[in-house]
């Protein structure tokens, strides 16, 4: 009987720990998603500003980035 209670207690503890880990992981994932959305909106704002101020420079940078990504993809 005592062994069964020990096993039940261990299972409950493991279940509680797993639930805590899942909750912490979900909170972290939401935080990461929020950070990426913030970075994306800042990047979009910077590109729009750059396009209005210096369109040819922005176009050259985009072409260079495309060339680099293409070279990396091919390698």
N, CA, C and O atoms as a printed pandas DataFrame, in Angstrom:
     atom_number atom_name residue_name chain_id  residue_number  x_coord  y_coord  z_coord
0              1         N          UNK        A               1    0.817   -1.190    0.000
1              2        CA          UNK        A               1    0.000    0.000    0.000
2              3         C          UNK        A               1    0.862    1.256    0.000
3              4         O          UNK        A               1    0.566    2.219   -0.707
4              5         N          UNK        A               2    1.932    1.241    0.797
5              6        CA          UNK        A               2    2.813    2.408    0.870
6              7         C          UNK        A               2    3.534    2.630   -0.452
7              8         O          UNK        A               2    3.763    3.769   -0.859
8              9         N          UNK        A               3    3.889    1.539   -1.119
9             10        CA          UNK        A               3    4.577    1.658   -2.406
10            11         C          UNK        A               3    3.663    2.283   -3.443
11            12         O          UNK        A               3    4.108    3.077   -4.271
12            13         N          UNK        A               4    2.379    1.927   -3.400
13            14        CA          UNK        A               4    1.417    2.491   -4.344
14            15         C          UNK        A               4    1.251    3.984   -4.100
15            16         O          UNK        A               4    1.140    4.757   -5.052
16            17         N          UNK        A               5    1.232    4.401   -2.833
17            18        CA          UNK        A               5    1.115    5.828   -2.520
18            19         C          UNK        A               5    2.358    6.583   -2.973
19            20         O          UNK        A               5    2.262    7.711   -3.456
20            21         N          UNK        A               6    3.527    5.960   -2.818
21            22        CA          UNK        A               6    4.766    6.581   -3.274
22            23         C          UNK        A               6    4.754    6.788   -4.787
23            24         O          UNK        A               6    5.165    7.837   -5.282
24            25         N          UNK        A               7    4.281    5.785   -5.508
25            26        CA          UNK        A               7    4.201    5.882   -6.967
26            27         C          UNK        A               7    3.202    6.962   -7.355
27            28         O          UNK        A               7    3.476    7.760   -8.251
28            29         N          UNK        A               8    2.058    7.000   -6.699
29            30        CA          UNK        A               8    1.048    8.017   -6.996
30            31         C          UNK        A               8    1.592    9.415   -6.724
31            32         O          UNK        A               8    1.374   10.342   -7.505
32            33         N          UNK        A               9    2.290    9.553   -5.624
33            34        CA          UNK        A               9    2.879   10.846   -5.276
34            35         C          UNK        A               9    3.927   11.271   -6.308
35            36         O          UNK        A               9    3.988   12.436   -6.698
36            37         N          UNK        A              10    4.737   10.329   -6.737
37            38        CA          UNK        A              10    5.759   10.619   -7.736
38            39         C          UNK        A              10    5.128   11.029   -9.061
39            40         O          UNK        A              10    5.600   11.961   -9.713
40            41         N          UNK        A              11    4.070   10.342   -9.457
41            42        CA          UNK        A              11    3.368   10.670  -10.707
42            43         C          UNK        A              11    2.753   12.061  -10.611
43            44         O          UNK        A              11    2.832   12.842  -11.559
44            45         N          UNK        A              12    2.132   12.378   -9.453
45            46        CA          UNK        A              12    1.541   13.715   -9.273
46            47         C          UNK        A              12    2.615   14.792   -9.349
47            48         O          UNK        A              12    2.418   15.828   -9.983
48            49         N          UNK        A              13    3.753   14.546   -8.703
49            50        CA          UNK        A              13    4.845   15.520   -8.736
50            51         C          UNK        A              13    5.371   15.716  -10.161
51            52         O          UNK        A              13    5.626   16.840  -10.592
52            53         N          UNK        A              14    5.528   14.615  -10.873
53            54        CA          UNK        A              14    6.022   14.697  -12.249
54            55         C          UNK        A              14    5.022   15.432  -13.143
55            56         O          UNK        A              14    5.416   16.219  -14.004
56            57         N          UNK        A              15    3.735   15.174  -12.937
57            58        CA          UNK        A              15    2.698   15.839  -13.713
58            59         C          UNK        A              15    2.702   17.338  -13.433
59            60         O          UNK        A              15    2.596   18.145  -14.356
60            61         N          UNK        A              16    2.823   17.703  -12.178
61            62        CA          UNK        A              16    2.864   19.123  -11.812
62            63         C          UNK        A              16    4.080   19.811  -12.423
63            64         O          UNK        A              16    3.977   20.924  -12.939
64            65         N          UNK        A              17    5.222   19.152  -12.364
65            66        CA          UNK        A              17    6.437   19.722  -12.939
66            67         C          UNK        A              17    6.294   19.888  -14.456
67            68         O          UNK        A              17    6.720   20.897  -15.018
68            69         N          UNK        A              18    5.697   18.897  -15.107
69            70        CA          UNK        A              18    5.502   18.975  -16.552
70            71         C          UNK        A              18    4.565   20.134  -16.908
71            72         O          UNK        A              18    4.816   20.864  -17.866
72            73         N          UNK        A              19    3.498   20.298  -16.145
73            74        CA          UNK        A              19    2.564   21.397  -16.399
74            75         C          UNK        A              19    3.257   22.749  -16.220
75            76         O          UNK        A              19    3.033   23.665  -17.010
76            77         N          UNK        A              20    4.094   22.880  -15.192
77            78        CA          UNK        A              20    4.830   24.133  -14.979
78            79         C          UNK        A              20    5.765   24.410  -16.152
79            80         O          UNK        A              20    5.855   25.539  -16.635
80            81         N          UNK        A              21    6.458   23.369  -16.603
81            82        CA          UNK        A              21    7.373   23.542  -17.738
82            83         C          UNK        A              21    6.627   23.934  -19.006
83            84         O          UNK        A              21    7.098   24.779  -19.767
84            85         N          UNK        A              22    5.487   23.338  -19.236
85            86        CA          UNK        A              22    4.683   23.668  -20.410
86            87         C          UNK        A              22    4.208   25.118  -20.327
87            88         O          UNK        A              22    4.259   25.843  -21.320
88            89         N          UNK        A              23    3.751   25.542  -19.158
89            90        CA          UNK        A              23    3.304   26.920  -18.985
90            91         C          UNK        A              23    4.444   27.910  -19.205
91            92         O          UNK        A              23    4.258   28.943  -19.849
92            93         N          UNK        A              24    5.626   27.594  -18.671
93            94        CA          UNK        A              24    6.782   28.478  -18.856
94            95         C          UNK        A              24    7.195   28.537  -20.323
95            96         O          UNK        A              24    7.543   29.603  -20.830
96            97         N          UNK        A              25    7.158   27.404  -20.999
97            98        CA          UNK        A              25    7.515   27.361  -22.417
98            99         C          UNK        A              25    6.520   28.156  -23.247
99           100         O          UNK        A              25    6.915   28.880  -24.161
100          101         N          UNK        A              26    5.241   28.030  -22.940
101          102        CA          UNK        A              26    4.220   28.790  -23.667
102          103         C          UNK        A              26    4.402   30.284  -23.444
103          104         O          UNK        A              26    4.291   31.065  -24.389
104          105         N          UNK        A              27    4.678   30.690  -22.224
105          106        CA          UNK        A              27    4.908   32.109  -21.935
106          107         C          UNK        A              27    6.122   32.623  -22.707
107          108         O          UNK        A              27    6.094   33.726  -23.253
108          109         N          UNK        A              28    7.178   31.828  -22.749
109          110        CA          UNK        A              28    8.382   32.218  -23.480
110          111         C          UNK        A              28    8.090   32.325  -24.979
111          112         O          UNK        A              28    8.556   33.258  -25.634
112          113         N          UNK        A              29    7.329   31.383  -25.521
113          114        CA          UNK        A              29    6.996   31.412  -26.944
114          115         C          UNK        A              29    6.197   32.668  -27.287
115          116         O          UNK        A              29    6.446   33.299  -28.315
116          117         N          UNK        A              30    5.253   33.031  -26.447
117          118        CA          UNK        A              30    4.470   34.251  -26.674
118          119         C          UNK        A              30    5.384   35.471  -26.647
119          120         O          UNK        A              30    5.232   36.382  -27.460
120          121         N          UNK        A              31    6.321   35.488  -25.724
121          122        CA          UNK        A              31    7.280   36.594  -25.630
122          123         C          UNK        A              31    8.133   36.692  -26.888
123          124         O          UNK        A              31    8.365   37.787  -27.400
124          125         N          UNK        A              32    8.598   35.558  -27.384
125          126        CA          UNK        A              32    9.424   35.542  -28.596
126          127         C          UNK        A              32    8.614   36.024  -29.793
127          128         O          UNK        A              32    9.117   36.794  -30.611
128          129         N          UNK        A              33    7.384   35.584  -29.899
129          130        CA          UNK        A              33    6.525   36.019  -31.004
130          131         C          UNK        A              33    6.305   37.518  -30.948
131          132         O          UNK        A              33    6.371   38.191  -31.977
132          133         N          UNK        A              34    6.045   38.051  -29.765
133          134        CA          UNK        A              34    5.871   39.502  -29.616
134          135         C          UNK        A              34    7.132   40.241  -30.039
135          136         O          UNK        A              34    7.054   41.269  -30.711
136          137         N          UNK        A              35    8.295   39.721  -29.650
137          138        CA          UNK        A              35    9.560   40.357  -30.022
138          139         C          UNK        A              35    9.753   40.349  -31.542
139          140         O          UNK        A              35   10.170   41.354  -32.119
140          141         N          UNK        A              36    9.453   39.227  -32.187
141          142        CA          UNK        A              36    9.596   39.153  -33.637
142          143         C          UNK        A              36    8.640   40.110  -34.345
143          144         O          UNK        A              36    9.007   40.729  -35.344
144          145         N          UNK        A              37    7.418   40.234  -33.832
145          146        CA          UNK        A              37    6.473   41.172  -34.427
146          147         C          UNK        A              37    6.973   42.602  -34.289
147          148         O          UNK        A              37    6.838   43.405  -35.212
148          149         N          UNK        A              38    7.544   42.915  -33.149
149          150        CA          UNK        A              38    8.088   44.246  -32.929
150          151         C          UNK        A              38    9.258   44.513  -33.871
151          152         O          UNK        A              38    9.348   45.586  -34.468
152          153         N          UNK        A              39   10.142   43.547  -34.000
153          154        CA          UNK        A              39   11.288   43.686  -34.897
154          155         C          UNK        A              39   10.808   43.851  -36.342
155          156         O          UNK        A              39   11.331   44.679  -37.089
156          157         N          UNK        A              40    9.820   43.064  -36.721
157          158        CA          UNK        A              40    9.284   43.153  -38.087
158          159         C          UNK        A              40    8.680   44.509  -38.385
159          160         O          UNK        A              40    8.891   45.055  -39.467
160          161         N          UNK        A              41    7.932   45.062  -37.445
161          162        CA          UNK        A              41    7.318   46.365  -37.680
162          163         C          UNK        A              41    8.370   47.470  -37.720
163          164         O          UNK        A              41    8.245   48.414  -38.500
164          165         N          UNK        A              42    9.408   47.359  -36.884
165          166        CA          UNK        A              42   10.497   48.344  -36.920
166          167         C          UNK        A              42   11.270   48.252  -38.241
167          168         O          UNK        A              42   11.640   49.273  -38.819
168          169         N          UNK        A              43   11.508   47.033  -38.710
169          170        CA          UNK        A              43   12.205   46.836  -39.976
170          171         C          UNK        A              43   11.389   47.424  -41.127
171          172         O          UNK        A              43   11.928   48.096  -42.006
172          173         N          UNK        A              44   10.099   47.162  -41.108
173          174        CA          UNK        A              44    9.212   47.695  -42.150
174          175         C          UNK        A              44    9.242   49.215  -42.146
175          176         O          UNK        A              44    9.315   49.841  -43.203
176          177         N          UNK        A              45    9.187   49.808  -40.961
177          178        CA          UNK        A              45    9.215   51.269  -40.842
178          179         C          UNK        A              45   10.535   51.817  -41.377
179          180         O          UNK        A              45   10.546   52.822  -42.088
180          181         N          UNK        A              46   11.641   51.167  -41.041
181          182        CA          UNK        A              46   12.958   51.618  -41.499
182          183         C          UNK        A              46   13.091   51.511  -43.020
183          184         O          UNK        A              46   13.643   52.405  -43.661
184          185         N          UNK        A              47   12.588   50.426  -43.589
185          186        CA          UNK        A              47   12.661   50.258  -45.042
186          187         C          UNK        A              47   11.807   51.312  -45.738
187          188         O          UNK        A              47   12.238   51.905  -46.727
188          189         N          UNK        A              48   10.603   51.550  -45.231
189          190        CA          UNK        A              48    9.748   52.579  -45.840
190          191         C          UNK        A              48   10.406   53.952  -45.781
191          192         O          UNK        A              48   10.364   54.710  -46.750
192          193         N          UNK        A              49   11.009   54.264  -44.650
193          194        CA          UNK        A              49   11.692   55.549  -44.498
194          195         C          UNK        A              49   12.867   55.636  -45.471
195          196         O          UNK        A              49   13.072   56.665  -46.114
196          197         N          UNK        A              50   13.630   54.558  -45.575
197          198        CA          UNK        A              50   14.776   54.528  -46.469
198          199         C          UNK        A              50   14.341   54.650  -47.923
199          200         O          UNK        A              50   15.000   55.328  -48.711
200          201         N          UNK        A              51   13.238   54.002  -48.287
201          202        CA          UNK        A              51   12.748   54.062  -49.665
202          203         C          UNK        A              51   12.337   55.485  -50.039
203          204         O          UNK        A              51   12.542   55.916  -51.173
204          205         N          UNK        A              52   11.766   56.198  -49.101
205          206        CA          UNK        A              52   11.353   57.573  -49.385
206          207         C          UNK        A              52   12.547   58.512  -49.463
207          208         O          UNK        A              52   12.584   59.424  -50.289
208          209         N          UNK        A              53   13.527   58.277  -48.587
209          210        CA          UNK        A              53   14.678   59.167  -48.505
210          211         C          UNK        A              53   15.712   58.876  -49.591
211          212         O          UNK        A              53   16.181   59.793  -50.267
212          213         N          UNK        A              54   16.066   57.607  -49.758
213          214        CA          UNK        A              54   17.112   57.202  -50.701
214          215         C          UNK        A              54   16.684   55.941  -51.448
215          216         O          UNK        A              54   17.133   54.843  -51.116
216          217         N          UNK        A              55   15.826   56.088  -52.447
217          218        CA          UNK        A              55   15.284   54.903  -53.122
218          219         C          UNK        A              55   16.340   54.061  -53.851
219          220         O          UNK        A              55   16.262   52.832  -53.840
220          221         N          UNK        A              56   17.312   54.704  -54.475
221          222        CA          UNK        A              56   18.318   53.937  -55.221
222          223         C          UNK        A              56   19.244   53.168  -54.285
223          224         O          UNK        A              56   19.635   52.040  -54.584
224          225         N          UNK        A              57   19.591   53.767  -53.169
225          226        CA          UNK        A              57   20.430   53.076  -52.186
226          227         C          UNK        A              57   19.684   51.867  -51.619
227          228         O          UNK        A              57   20.260   50.793  -51.447
228          229         N          UNK        A              58   18.399   52.060  -51.333
229          230        CA          UNK        A              58   17.580   50.966  -50.818
230          231         C          UNK        A              58   17.494   49.834  -51.838
231          232         O          UNK        A              58   17.596   48.659  -51.483
232          233         N          UNK        A              59   17.308   50.191  -53.091
233          234        CA          UNK        A              59   17.240   49.184  -54.151
234          235         C          UNK        A              59   18.572   48.438  -54.273
235          236         O          UNK        A              59   18.581   47.219  -54.440
236          237         N          UNK        A              60   19.680   49.147  -54.191
237          238        CA          UNK        A              60   20.994   48.507  -54.274
238          239         C          UNK        A              60   21.216   47.564  -53.092
239          240         O          UNK        A              60   21.763   46.474  -53.259
240          241         N          UNK        A              61   20.795   47.979  -51.914
241          242        CA          UNK        A              61   20.946   47.117  -50.737
242          243         C          UNK        A              61   20.092   45.856  -50.865
243          244         O          UNK        A              61   20.524   44.764  -50.497
244          245         N          UNK        A              62   18.878   46.019  -51.389
245          246        CA          UNK        A              62   18.015   44.850  -51.581
246          247         C          UNK        A              62   18.623   43.896  -52.601
247          248         O          UNK        A              62   18.583   42.679  -52.417
248          249         N          UNK        A              63   19.187   44.445  -53.676
249          250        CA          UNK        A              63   19.818   43.602  -54.690
250          251         C          UNK        A              63   21.032   42.871  -54.100
251          252         O          UNK        A              63   21.237   41.686  -54.367
252          253         N          UNK        A              64   21.828   43.576  -53.303
253          254        CA          UNK        A              64   22.995   42.944  -52.677
254          255         C          UNK        A              64   22.560   41.838  -51.718
255          256         O          UNK        A              64   23.154   40.760  -51.691
256          257         N          UNK        A              65   21.527   42.111  -50.939
257          258        CA          UNK        A              65   21.030   41.094  -50.006
258          259         C          UNK        A              65   20.517   39.877  -50.775
259          260         O          UNK        A              65   20.756   38.741  -50.367
260          261         N          UNK        A              66   19.821   40.108  -51.875
261          262        CA          UNK        A              66   19.336   39.007  -52.706
262          263         C          UNK        A              66   20.476   38.194  -53.294
263          264         O          UNK        A              66   20.407   36.966  -53.358
264          265         N          UNK        A              67   21.530   38.887  -53.726
265          266        CA          UNK        A              67   22.698   38.195  -54.277
266          267         C          UNK        A              67   23.354   37.315  -53.219
267          268         O          UNK        A              67   23.695   36.162  -53.482
268          269         N          UNK        A              68   23.527   37.871  -52.019
269          270        CA          UNK        A              68   24.158   37.109  -50.927
270          271         C          UNK        A              68   23.304   35.900  -50.557
271          272         O          UNK        A              68   23.824   34.793  -50.414
272          273         N          UNK        A              69   22.005   36.106  -50.402
273          274        CA          UNK        A              69   21.124   34.981  -50.066
274          275         C          UNK        A              69   21.132   33.919  -51.159
275          276         O          UNK        A              69   21.112   32.722  -50.871
276          277         N          UNK        A              70   21.161   34.362  -52.416
277          278        CA          UNK        A              70   21.229   33.413  -53.518
278          279         C          UNK        A              70   22.520   32.616  -53.508
279          280         O          UNK        A              70   22.521   31.410  -53.756
280          281         N          UNK        A              71   23.618   33.298  -53.219
281          282        CA          UNK        A              71   24.908   32.598  -53.159
282          283         C          UNK        A              71   24.927   31.604  -52.003
283          284         O          UNK        A              71   25.449   30.499  -52.148
284          285         N          UNK        A              72   24.361   31.987  -50.850
285          286        CA          UNK        A              72   24.308   31.076  -49.711
286          287         C          UNK        A              72   23.406   29.879  -50.007
287          288         O          UNK        A              72   23.708   28.754  -49.610
288          289         N          UNK        A              73   22.312   30.123  -50.698
289          290        CA          UNK        A              73   21.354   29.072  -51.018
290          291         C          UNK        A              73   22.001   28.041  -51.946
291          292         O          UNK        A              73   21.772   26.838  -51.826
292          293         N          UNK        A              74   22.803   28.543  -52.862
293          294        CA          UNK        A              74   23.437   27.687  -53.852
294          295         C          UNK        A              74   24.561   26.838  -53.243
295          296         O          UNK        A              74   24.803   25.712  -53.677
296          297         N          UNK        A              75   25.229   27.380  -52.257
297          298        CA          UNK        A              75   26.401   26.717  -51.671
298          299         C          UNK        A              75   26.082   25.483  -50.893
299          300         O          UNK        A              75   26.984   24.842  -50.356
